[in-house]
Amino acid sequence: MQNNSEATSAAAPHATLLAYDPRPHAELLVAYCLNVQPSERILIAGGMAGLPLVREVARAVLKVGGRPAVRLEYPGQDDDVAALAADGVLDVLHPAELADMEGMDGTLRILTPGAGQVDAVDASRRARLTAARSALAATRARKKWSLTLYPTAHAAAQAGMTEADFGAFVMRAMFLDRPDPVAAWGEVRELQARLIDRLSRADTVRIEAPGTDLTLRVGGRTWANSDGKRNMPSGEVFTGPLEDSANGFITFDVPAEYGGVMVRGARLEFREGVVVDARADEGESTLLAALNTDPGARQLGELGIGSNSGIQTPTGNILFDEKIGGTVHLALGRSYPETGGVNASAIHWDLITDLRRGGRILLDGEVWQENGRFL
């Protein structure tokens, strides 16, 4: 196993402070993340606030001979659907939406965090909308896909940064301050391959931290090396734990957003793989609504371990926070098929525990990571 200093050398960005530039961001997404080929139809979906990046991605797709299909959303669009749609619209996916997704060769989702009107929307109605779109999510998951973020003013404020500083942070997190970002992601891939070499030989994973003592089994499952091709930025290894194996309890001390609502201090208790008790210091109704989306929402679809020491401070955005070196995250709901996981759900929601202060991971009883450092 590599120690934390080696993880830093692979993942820590260059010190140069850069202003955010959507063009190299788009080029990295099209060439590296999605590897767009001539004639491929690529869905580019995001909020209107991210229009500069949407345009640059569409232009990059066109330059390699692809077919961009742009879908822009206004702020609070899903909230309006959840709040105002008739039951027949809320609970039933229109066949044309599924046919459109089936006609795509790949998809890119651009997150554009913004202050919406989520406080006025009943959490259970949002859960019903998510459930209705489960077939859409399953179809998208079978194709090549990528997820990224456009640095909005709201995201900067949520992270406690100025817009300029947050834009520079996003560039560094994607290694776009490096002469060769693709080579930098290659370094991350090599580091994580060494982590996976040990993880793949483990059957039992135990997570211990204040308010946490949870045991999972992963024997026979595949660990994925998340090297920026699906999430940009990335820096994690993950698998799908055996669906009936989670036993114990865990406290998630990093805030996590769901449906526009921030959930803080979530605590879950598992018995034979199923959540049997759930509480939260803030956003508990949202947590419970998510768990009640469908039966699979009460089981785990992912166990992930963050390895990117270039991202050290929580920003309130899961795309960055779950990659923090020294953290572990669990996803309620849908498994990724490539890991061998078979849990089915309309949701996939990551919740994070920081192990850098008094936490550890044990593999088959052997301490493998302690206080965020790989031993």
C-alpha positions, -999 to +999 in steps of 0.1 A: +000+000+000+011+035-007+014+060+021-003+094+021+028+112+007+026+091-024-011+099-027-003+135-025+024+134-053-001+117-076-031+139-069-020+173-056-024+200-083+001+226-094+002+257-073-006+281-102-038+300-097-059+300-129-091+317-138-119+293-148-119+287-186-147+265-201-128+257-233-101+234-218-128+220-195-149+211-225-120+196-245-111+173-215-147+162-212-151+154-249-117+139-257-108+121-224-140+116-204-164+106-232-139+099-260-165+111-285-163+094-319-176+106-353-213+104-358-220+096-321-250+114-306-241+130-273-267+144-248-254+176-232-277+185-203-274+213-177-288+244-163-289+277-181-263+291-158-237+267-174-244+279-209-207+289-215-196+253-208-225+238-227-216+258-258-179+248-256-188+211-252-212+212-282-185+229-303-159+203-292-183+175-301-189+190-335-152+193-341-147+156-338-176+148-360-202+141-333-238+151-330-245+172-299-280+171-284-284+200-260-310+201-232-311+232-211-331+235-179-342+267-161-335+271-124-360+250-103-374+231-133-376+197-116-390+214-085-418+228-106-425+193-121-425+178-086-448+205-071-472+211-100-475+180-121-507+159-122-503+124-107-503+109-142-474+131-152-455+128-120-456+090-117-454+079-154-425+084-177-435+094-212-423+068-238-407+096-259-384+105-231-371+069-229-368+066-267-348+098-268-323+084-242-321+051-260-310+070-292-280+085-274-245+071-276-234+090-245-245+116-220-229+145-202-246+160-172-234+195-162-243+204-126-251+241-122-258+246-084-282+274-077-306+285-051-340+269-061-374+268-046-370+234-030-384+244+004-419+246-012-418+211-026-429+181-006-400+156-003-423+126-011-433+141-044-397+146-054-391+109-045-421+099-067-406+119-097-372+102-091-389+068-091-408+075-123-375+083-140-358+051-129-360+035-164-344+066-178-315+064-153-310+027-160-308+034-198-284+062-193-262+040-170-258+014-198-241+040-221-209+059-217-216+089-194-198+117-176-208+142-149-191+175-142-198+209-126-199+245-139-187+269-112-217+290-104-218+319-079-241+297-057-216+269-056-188+293-047-209+307-018-218+272-006-181+263-006-172+295+013-151+309-015-152+339-039-162+331-074-127+336-087-112+313-060-138+287-066-133+288-104-096+283-098-103+255-073-124+237-100-096+241-126-070+226-102-093+198-091-095+187-128-057+192-133-064+218-159-036+238-144-011+211-156+006+211-190-009+177-196-041+170-176-046+136-192-012+125-180-021+138-145-052+116-145-029+087-155-010+092-123-042+090-103-051+058-122-018+042-112-021+051-076-056+038-074-046+006-091-023-001-062-051+005-037-074-019-056-047-046-056-051-049-019-089-042-017-096-070-042-081-095-018-104-085+010-138-101+019-148-080+050-145-042+053-151-026+087-154+012+091-148+026+125-150+063+136-168+084+162-205+073+159-196+046+134-190+009+135-201-007+102-192-040+086-197-049+050-187-078+027-171-072-007-157-106-016-162-115-052-171-079-062-151-058-086-134-025-075-136+003-101-108+028-106-125+062-110-099+081-129-119+111-141-137+095-171-171+094-155-168+120-128-148+151-136-131+157-112-126+123-096-102+103-075-118+074-058-121+036-059-155+020-054-174-013-055-209-026-048-210-044-014-229-076-010-265-064-007-273-082+026-240-077+043-242-043+060-245-045+097-239-018+123-243+019+123-226+049+106-226+087+111-221+109+080-204+140+092-199+157+058-231+175+047-247+160+016-273+176-007-303+157-020-330+173-042-316+207-033-319+202+004-288+199+026-288+170+050-265+172+079-255+147+106-273+117+090-271+085+110-281+051+097-284+017+113-282-014+091-293-049+097-286-076+071-281-050+045-312-029+051-316+005+068-337-001+099-333+033+116-324+067+101-320+101+117-305+135+108-296+167+127-310+187+097-330+176+066-344+144+083-376+145+063-356+145+031-335+116+043-366+096+051-383+104+018-352+093-001-352+060+019-389+055+010-384+060-027-385+022-033-373-009-015-338-007-030-333+028-015-328+012+019-299-009+007-264+001-004-253+003-040-218+015-034-188+017-011-163+043-022-130+055-008-117+090-017-081+093-027-077+128-041-055+147-016-058+177-039-094+182-026-092+186+011-121+209+022-158+200+019-176+223-006-211+211-001-211+194-035-209+156-036-189+156-069-159+171-051-165+160-015-167+122-020-132+124-036-115+140-006-085+119+004-092+102+038-130+099+034-153+070+028-187+072+012-217+049+009-244+053-017-280+044-009-298+028-038-287+018-073-255-003-078-231+002-107-234-031-128-196-031-135-189-037-098-211-068-096-237-051-075-273-059-082-292-035-060-320-018-081-334+016-072-344+049-087-319+067-064-281+067-060-272+090-032-237+093-018-232+101+019-197+108+033-178+101+065-145+118+072-119+094+087-090+119+090-097+125+127-100+093+146-113+069+119-100+038+103-108+010+077-100-026+084-097-053+058-104-088+072-094-074+106-062-058+095-060-020+097-055-007+062-062+030+066-060+051+098-067+088+102-070+091+065-036+075+058-031+043+039-009+019+059 
